[in-house]
Amino acid sequence: MNLDSINRRLDKLDASHPVATPRRFIHLIVEADKGETKDQAVARWCLEHPNEAPPGQPDDFVITNTIVSPNGKRD
């Protein structure tokens, strides 16, 4: 399942069951390999999306991916 298919499914749900506040799908990437925390990732997301409410609103769907580089070097 990718972002487009999730958004299509949410659109179908919205069409069949309208809600007062539209649902949002937020893909949050936490760069743990750079020492970033989830709170720092949310702050970065807010800077990148200044015209949107911060993640965590009642109708938000937040998918969190954590990026961690592999340990050690391969020979």
N, C-alpha and C positions, 0 to 999 in steps of 0.2 A: 504494500500500500504506500502510495506517495502523497505529497502535499495536494496535488490536483484532485486525486480521487477522494481524499478526505474532505476537501472543500466542496466537491460535487455532492457528496453524501449529506453534508451539513446544509447545503442549499436545498436539497430535496426535503430534509426535515423542516426547514424554515417554511417552505412552500406549503407543506401539509399541516403544520402546526405553527402558525405565526406567533411570534413573541413580541413583547413591547420593545425589548432591547435586542438588537441583532447579535448573533453569536460571532465570536472571533476565534480564529485558529492562529496561534502564535508558536513559531518554531524558535525556541531559545537554545542557543549553542553556548555551553560553558567551556571555555578554553582552559581546562584543568592542567594541561601540560605547560601552560604559561603561569600557573599559580592563581588563576581566576576563580572566584567563588560564584555561587549562584546569584547572590545579591549584586555582585559586581557585573555579572552578565545581564541582569535585569536593568541596572543603571546604564550599561552600554546600549542595550536595546532601546531604552527611553531616549538617549541622545540621538540614535539613528532614526527614531520615529517621533519627532517632536510634536506632531499634530495628533497623536493618538494617546489614549489613556494608558497608564502603565499596566503591564500584565497583572492578572489577579482579580479582574472584575468578575462579578457573579456569573456572567455568561461566557467567560473565556475558556477555551480549551488550550492548554499550554503543553507542548511536547518539548521535553528537555533532552538534548543530546550533550553528552560530556566527551570532549576530545582529550585523549591522553596518549602521549607518544609512547612507542614501545620501549621497554627497558633494555638497556645494553646495546652494544653494536654487534652486527653480524660480520664475521670474517669471510 
